[in-house]
Amino acid sequence: MNTPVGRPRAQARIDLAGLRNNVEVLRSAAPTAQLMAVVKADAYGHGLVECSRAAVAAGASYLGVALPEEAIELRANGIDASILAWLLQTDSPAQWIELVERDVDVSVSSLKGLECARIAAAESGTSAKIHLKLDTGMGRGGSGMAEWSRLLDEVSRAVSENSIEVVGMWTHLAFADQPAHPVVEHQLELFAEGVAQAKRQGITPLLRHVANSAATFRTPSAHFDLVRPGISIYGLSPGAAVGTAEELGLQPVMQLSGAVTQVKPVAAGQGVSYGHDYVTQRDTTIALVPLGYADGIPMGATNVGPVVIAGERQVVAGRVCMDQIMFDVGDADVHEGDEVVFFGSGAAGEPTADDWAQVTGTIGYEIVTRIGARVPRVFADGSA
Ligand SMILES: Cc1ncc(COP(=O)(O)O)c(C=O)c1O
């Protein structure tokens, strides 16, 4: 006898056709620039290797990652597109060697980083391809304006020794999601100044890059030679002032779903979950769904997280637990095994990850990126 296979406890369905659509939308927003698909953090929770392949198939000429191990995983899976890795440790030249040996471009923000790139070039018998990062106002990674000239001097020396090749020069915007903010313009001016200074010192990078998703859509003067979008590749809005996903022509790529695992009648006045933050107002039915904060459901969804169960909107009742959440489904026709859609494209009336972000007081980036490793990603290539 065949045992019936139930609905999965939880799954994140990843629509690769949607992802390719989004890459195309972004490419047409910046038609004169190349596109680097930012696939760090497991492609914002969507699956590093599969999403990278789909992005390259849709015309991305670069992949951007933060960590060395992300770049190594891409190469180990046979992905030979250009890759930039930008969060390397300068106390670990071994990381730099591993990347240069695998033909991964590395970001350099300091003399120490440059030294690591030189060591990597010498050890691997090739030149290191670097992208010089300038901090024009993000106050995060990158050379300070004050150290830039000194860094450029040392870079010139390394270039003349053939140990490094300056492929790129780049910076990151602090207010790209507020396109009219004066800091955007100011950062672009400082970037232009930094590039001009490099030119005067004989360094002309092929690829100047600045624009994340928001600037790709809203700040054409930041497009330069390559744009570097992340969140919009996955179909989410980079910010309310930029536009909703729908307005931008983006298709949310991840659909998070689960299954009802218990349905039971409870009396009026029953407290639900830790601390009884929710109390039933009438005799009702509670449906239990086995996903919780260990799966990335935010605690902030307590009493506000929207889902669709058996075709009807419901809202989380009571505190989110580690592995479970509850819904007061009243008289709705809900059964064990019914599908629960947390978020998706919105096309069938289900909430989107951006809706989840709004009701839980965060950003769509965090909603999708935090979906836990124990939620299997299931890749689909169409609307089926
Ligand atoms: C350096 C850098 N560039 C580009 C991006 C992509 O930004 P977004 O996801 O807003 O498009 C990120 C993401 O945080 C980043 O850290």
The ligand as a Tripos MOL2 file, in Angstrom:
@<TRIPOS>MOLECULE
LIG
   16    16     1     0     0
SMALL
NO_CHARGES

@<TRIPOS>ATOM
      1 C1         27.7000   46.8690   -1.5380 C.3       1 LIG1
      2 C2         26.3320   46.5240   -1.9780 C.ar      1 LIG1
      3 N1         25.9740   46.7530   -3.2510 N.ar      1 LIG1
      4 C3         24.7370   46.4600   -3.7050 C.ar      1 LIG1
      5 C4         23.7900   45.9260   -2.8590 C.ar      1 LIG1
      6 C5         22.4070   45.6410   -3.3880 C.3       1 LIG1
      7 O1         21.4950   46.5030   -2.7760 O.3       1 LIG1
      8 P1         19.9180   46.3350   -2.9970 P.3       1 LIG1
      9 O2         19.5970   44.9880   -2.4640 O.co2     1 LIG1
     10 O3         19.3300   47.4440   -2.2150 O.co2     1 LIG1
     11 O4         19.6920   46.4320   -4.4490 O.co2     1 LIG1
     12 C6         24.1200   45.6840   -1.5270 C.ar      1 LIG1
     13 C7         23.1090   45.1350   -0.6180 C.2       1 LIG1
     14 O5         22.9620   45.4220    0.5160 O.2       1 LIG1
     15 C8         25.4220   45.9830   -1.0640 C.ar      1 LIG1
     16 O6         25.7830   45.7710    0.1930 O.3       1 LIG1
@<TRIPOS>BOND
     1     1     2 1
     2     2     3 ar
     3     2    15 ar
     4     3     4 ar
     5     4     5 ar
     6     5     6 1
     7     5    12 ar
     8     6     7 1
     9     7     8 1
    10     8     9 2
    11     8    10 1
    12     8    11 1
    13    12    13 1
    14    12    15 ar
    15    13    14 2
    16    15    16 1
@<TRIPOS>SUBSTRUCTURE
     1 LIG1         1 GROUP 0 **** ****
